[in-house]
Amino acid sequence: MPTTSARLLALLSLLQSRRDWPGGLLAERLGISLRTIRRDVDRLRELGYPIDAVKGPDGGYRLSAGKDLPPLLFDDEQAVALVLALQVAGGEAATRALTTIRQVLPSRLRHRVEALRVTAVRRPAAEVDGELLLALSGAVHAREVLRFDYGDNRRRAEPHHVITRDGRWYLIAWDLDRDDWRTFRADRMTLRTPNGPRFTPRELPGGDVTGYVLGVFRGSTSGNWPCQGTAILGKPAAHIARFTHEGIVEELGPDRCRVTLGSWSWVSLAAAFARYDTDLEPVAPPELQAACTQLADRFRRAAGN
């Protein structure tokens, strides 16, 4: 039979792992009686944990959100995942949270975590106030129109999603003044209060946030690159595939492969093929062929100068 403190920690860990727990299932998992479960729940309540009773055939318990933040309990895997996530997140708030967590880790785990040093390399970006992100997310959840200054313009928009990409935060919203979807950088937004009226959410083009966002940054709301082309390269497919992150590589022989790529313009697509540092056999479509000629002329002039 485990000690009372160990049993309470085990019970708290189970309550944190899912929303509702039938009393009988808790007793079975912990190897104790329902009467002991009820006593242990009362002890946790006395320590400040808001545990509600759930009605039902078997009864049960739920760990609810409380007025104050009681001590949290993480197992070893959760603690390591949390430290890793905070290191990748970066920023002053994440650094302070990471310091706090390291101070309370048990010695057996602290040594392992101290060896976990991860540096997230990202483009420099302006810090975004946490209160702003909370306000944006709150408006998305409440379905309330946002009023804000964006540069020199005053905007009204129906917020749809808050996303992060390459270290920057964005709001995807329906712009009421331009009658179209727009993506706003959060660090350039100054909110005006109060929010506007509630609205009925519109369907995002394609219905998929990830696909829509990729399309926005590619210059095509369909999610595909606006310019796509193919070329045959004189190198093995296995070698070319190592340097192809967004594209298709098809093996045509031991030293030949067909590559399909996309980009936001034909000239940039031609440059993407040129980086493979090998001869290109006929490329398609004709727009890509013309872009290759344009790029060659540009480099020829640069070399002459």
N, C-alpha and C positions, 0 to 999 in steps of 0.2 A: 504494500500500500504506500503510495508516494506521500510525502509530507504535505501539510495543508498549503504552504506557500507554493510548492511545486505544482500542486493540483490546481490552485487558483491561476497560476500562469498558463498552464495547459488549457484550462477552460477559457481564459481570456483570448488566447491564441486562436482557438476554434471559433469563438464568437466574432472575431475580426475577419475570419476567412470567408464568411458568406453572410447573407442578409438575415435569414431566419434559420433557427435550429430547433427541431422538435426535442422536447425534454428527454424522451426515450433514447433518441439517437445520441445525444450528448452523453447520457449515462453509459450507453454501450461503448462509445469511443473512449471514454475515460476509465471504464471498468469500475464504476461506482453506482450507487443507488440513486433513484430519483429524489429521495429525501436529502441525500448529500448534495445533489445538484442544486436544490432549492436553497440550502444553507450557504453554499458557496456563492450563489448569485447574490444573496443578501449581503455577504461580506464584500463582494466587488462593488455593490451599490454604496456601501458605507465608505469605500475608498474613492468614490466620486465617479464611477463608471455608470452612465445612464443606460441601464438594461431594462427593456420593456418586456412584459409578458405578452405572448402572442396567443390569441384564442384559437381553438381548433380542437379536433377529436383527441389529439395527444397533448395539446398544449405545447408551449415552446417559449423561446427567448430571442430577443433581438437587441444588438448593441446599437443604440441610437446616437445621433448627434446631440451633444449637451451644450449648456451655457458656457462652461469652461472646458479647456482642453486637458483631459486627464493623461497620465503617462501612457505612451504608446509602446506596443510590444512587437518586435520584429524578430523573426528567426534569422539564422546566419545568412541564408541565401537572399532574403529580403534586404538585410543590412548592406550586403555587398552590392546588390543591384541599386540601392538608393545612393550609395557613395559614388558609384559609377555614373549614374544619371546626373548627379549634382556637378561632378567634374566636367561632364560634357556640356551641361547647361551654361556654365560660366556666369559672370555677373556678380555684383557685390552681394546681393541677397543670397544667391546660391553658395557663395564662398562662406558667408557667415553661418548658413545652415550646415554646411559641411564641417566647419570647425566645431559646432555644437554637437553634431552626431559623433565625431571622432572622440570627443571628450567623455562621452558616456558609454562607449563601446567597451565590452569586457576585454581584458588583456589578451585572451586567447584569440580574439577576433581583431583587435586593434593592430597587432603585428602583421596580420595578413592584409588588412586594408591599407596600412602605411606603405606596403610594397605595390599597391595598386595606384600607379600614377599615370593618368591619361591626359594628353593635351589635345584639345579639339581645335583644329585649324580651320578657321572660317574668315570670311571677309570682314573687315572692320565695319561695325554698325553702331548707329546711335542707340543709346540705352532707352528702353521704353519703360515708363513708369508702370509699376504693377497695378496701381489703382486704375490707370487707363485701360489696361487689359481686362480687369475685372468689370469695368463699366461697359466695355464693348461686348464681353461675353454675356453680361447680364441683359443687355439690350437684345442680343440674339435669342437668349432663352425666353425673355418676356415678349418677344416679337413687337418691339416698340421702335418707331421711327427715330433715327438719330439726326441731330442737327449739329453741325460742326464746321469749323473753319479749316480749309485745306489750301495752304499757300495764301493767295490773295482772294480766294473764292469762298463763299458760304455755300455749304452743300446740305442737302436733305437726302437720306438714303434709308432703305430697308435692309438692316444687317442680316446676313445669311450665315457666314462662317468667319471665325478668327483662325488664321493659319500662320505657320512660321516656315520660312524658306531661306536657306543660306544665311542664317543668323538674323534675319529681319522678320518683323511681324506685320501681317497684312489683314485687312478686313475685306471680305468679299461681300458686296452689297448691290442692291438694285438702286441705281441713281434716279431719284424721282424727277429731277430737273432735266436730265438727258435721256430719260426713258430707255435705259439700257443697263446692262451689268457693268460694274466697275470694280477694280481692285485698288484699295487705298493703303498706302504705307502708314502704319500706326504712329510712327514717330513724327509724322507730319500733320497729325490730326490734333485739333484743339476742340474738345467737346463743348457744346452749349447746353445748358440745362434750363428747364427740364426736358426729358425726351418727348417726342411727339406721340401721336395716337398709336394704338395697336394696329397691326396689319395681318393679313392672311399671307403666309409665305408663298412665294412663287417657286416654280420648279427650275432648278439650276440647269442650264443647257447640258444635255447628256446625262443628267441625273446623278453624276458621280463627281464629288468634290476634287478628288485627286486628279482625275482625267481633265477636269475643267482648268484647274490651276496649271497643270503642265502645258495645256494648250495656250493659256494666257501668256505664259512666259516664252512660248515658242512662236507666238504671233498668230495662232489659229485656235478659235474656240472649239473646233472639232476634236481637239486633243492630238491631232497629227501635225507634223511639221508642214508648213505651207509649201516648202520646196523639198522634193524627194527625188533621188536619182540612184543609178547603179553604175558600177565600173568593174572591169575585170583587172585584177592585180596579179603581178608576176611573183607572188610569194605564197608559201604554204598557208592554208586556212588556219592552222593551229597557231602560227606566228601572228597573223593579222588579228585573230580573235582576242589576243592579249591586250590589244590597244583599241578595241572597239567596244565601247560601253553602251551606246544606244545605236544599234544597227543590227543588220543580219549578214552573216558570213556564210557563204555556201562553197563547199569544196568542189573544184572542177578537175582536180588532178593533184599530183604530188607537189607541184610548184605553181599552181594557179587557183584562184578563188574569185567568186563574185561577191561584191560588197554592196549592200543597200544602206544608204544613209539619208538623214534628213537635216534640214537647217532652216533658219529664218530668211535666208536669201540665197540666190543661185551662186553669187560670188563666194559667200562664206561656205557653201556646200563644196564648191570647187577647191577651196583652201583646205577643207577637211579631208578631201581625198589626197591632196598634195602632201599632207603630213606623213603619209605612209612611206615616203621616200622610196618609191619604186615606179616603174613604168606603168601607165594606165592604157589598157587597150580601149577600143571604142566605148564611149560613155553614152548614157541616155538619161533623160530625153534631150532634144535639141537645145533647150534652154541651158542645160548643164554644159553642153559642148560650147555654146557661146560664152558662158561664164569662164570656162577654162581659157579661151582665147583672150578674153578681157583681162584675166588675172595674169596671163603670160605677158601681155603687152605692158601691164603695170610694172611687173618685176623687171622687164627688159629696160624700161625707162629708168627705173631706180638703179639698176646696175650700171647704166650708161652715165648717170649723174655721179 
